[in-house]
Amino acid sequence: MDQKLLDEINEKMKTLLAQGPVADIEKNMRALLAGMFSRLDLVTREEFDVQREVLLRTRAKLAELEKKVAALEAETSRPPASR
């Protein structure tokens, strides 16, 4: 994480702690963290797992298509008499 972000968190924490009751601190911390996380390009574990499965299926399909293309290329490169 970059130093500016850490300094911002530190300053916000000091401000929150100086304000008072624990409930307010918890509420403010949740809002602060939610705001910081929203600025980062994060995904949920569920979204990550879904995209991983899509990628695995896509890779398998690509491998299958590459084999078919190779077979077709081999077939078209044979002399006409052996077809």
Secondary structure as a PSIPRED ss2 file (coil, helix, strand):
# PSIPRED VFORMAT (PSIPRED V4.0)

   1 M C   1.000  0.000  0.000
   2 D C   1.000  0.000  0.000
   3 Q H   0.000  1.000  0.000
   4 K H   0.000  1.000  0.000
   5 L H   0.000  1.000  0.000
   6 L H   0.000  1.000  0.000
   7 D H   0.000  1.000  0.000
   8 E H   0.000  1.000  0.000
   9 I H   0.000  1.000  0.000
  10 N H   0.000  1.000  0.000
  11 E H   0.000  1.000  0.000
  12 K H   0.000  1.000  0.000
  13 M H   0.000  1.000  0.000
  14 K H   0.000  1.000  0.000
  15 T H   0.000  1.000  0.000
  16 L H   0.000  1.000  0.000
  17 L H   0.000  1.000  0.000
  18 A H   0.000  1.000  0.000
  19 Q H   0.000  1.000  0.000
  20 G C   1.000  0.000  0.000
  21 P C   1.000  0.000  0.000
  22 V H   0.000  1.000  0.000
  23 A H   0.000  1.000  0.000
  24 D H   0.000  1.000  0.000
  25 I H   0.000  1.000  0.000
  26 E H   0.000  1.000  0.000
  27 K H   0.000  1.000  0.000
  28 N H   0.000  1.000  0.000
  29 M H   0.000  1.000  0.000
  30 R H   0.000  1.000  0.000
  31 A H   0.000  1.000  0.000
  32 L H   0.000  1.000  0.000
  33 L H   0.000  1.000  0.000
  34 A H   0.000  1.000  0.000
  35 G H   0.000  1.000  0.000
  36 M H   0.000  1.000  0.000
  37 F H   0.000  1.000  0.000
  38 S H   0.000  1.000  0.000
  39 R H   0.000  1.000  0.000
  40 L C   1.000  0.000  0.000
  41 D C   1.000  0.000  0.000
  42 L C   1.000  0.000  0.000
  43 V C   1.000  0.000  0.000
  44 T C   1.000  0.000  0.000
  45 R H   0.000  1.000  0.000
  46 E H   0.000  1.000  0.000
  47 E H   0.000  1.000  0.000
  48 F H   0.000  1.000  0.000
  49 D H   0.000  1.000  0.000
  50 V H   0.000  1.000  0.000
  51 Q H   0.000  1.000  0.000
  52 R H   0.000  1.000  0.000
  53 E H   0.000  1.000  0.000
  54 V H   0.000  1.000  0.000
  55 L H   0.000  1.000  0.000
  56 L H   0.000  1.000  0.000
  57 R H   0.000  1.000  0.000
  58 T H   0.000  1.000  0.000
  59 R H   0.000  1.000  0.000
  60 A H   0.000  1.000  0.000
  61 K H   0.000  1.000  0.000
  62 L H   0.000  1.000  0.000
  63 A H   0.000  1.000  0.000
  64 E H   0.000  1.000  0.000
  65 L H   0.000  1.000  0.000
  66 E H   0.000  1.000  0.000
  67 K H   0.000  1.000  0.000
  68 K H   0.000  1.000  0.000
  69 V H   0.000  1.000  0.000
  70 A H   0.000  1.000  0.000
  71 A H   0.000  1.000  0.000
  72 L H   0.000  1.000  0.000
  73 E H   0.000  1.000  0.000
  74 A H   0.000  1.000  0.000
  75 E H   0.000  1.000  0.000
  76 T H   0.000  1.000  0.000
  77 S H   0.000  1.000  0.000
  78 R C   1.000  0.000  0.000
  79 P C   1.000  0.000  0.000
  80 P H   0.000  1.000  0.000
  81 A H   0.000  1.000  0.000
  82 S H   0.000  1.000  0.000
  83 R C   1.000  0.000  0.000
